C-alpha cells in the first residue's frame, strides 16, 4: 500500500481513534459514511501491521452531549460499533473509549465536565479566546488528562 501517513518502528503499537469528523454529515469535505469509515480503519490496521507495529483501535471519545436524567449518551451513532466490528474482523485490540468516557463523564456530572473538561469558559479567561468559548467537543487540560488516563488504564488491561 502506497502513501501511509504513519511511521512506526517495528515492535511499537499504534493507537488511533477516529470518528468525530467522519460522522459530520453536514460537512461534506470530511464526512465518511459507515462503509467508507470501515475501509479507512482496515487501511490503518493493514498499514500498521505492514510496518511491523501492533494496531490498537479506539472508539471515539464522547462529546459532552446528549445528557438526559443525569446520564450522558453516545453521540456518535453507529461509528463506535463500526470500530468494534473491524477490531473483531481483523483481530485487533480495542479500547472502547466511547463507553469509558460516557461512564467517566457521567460519574463526574454534567456541570463538572462542562466547566472543567470541555472548552467552555467565560470571556476574558484566555487571551486566545477573548469572547469566551462554548465547545463541547474539545478538551481543556483537565479533560485531556482525564481522557489520557482512561486510555492509559485501558492499555494496561490489553
Secondary structure, DSSP 8 states (H G I E B T S, - for coil): ---------TT-EEEEE--TTTT-TT-TTT---HHHHHHHHHHHHHHHHHTT-EEEEE-----S--EETTEE---STTHHHHHHHHHHHTT-EEE-HHHHHHHHHHHH-HHHHHHHTEEEE-TTSBTTBTT-EEEEEEE-HHHHHHHHHHHHHHHHT-
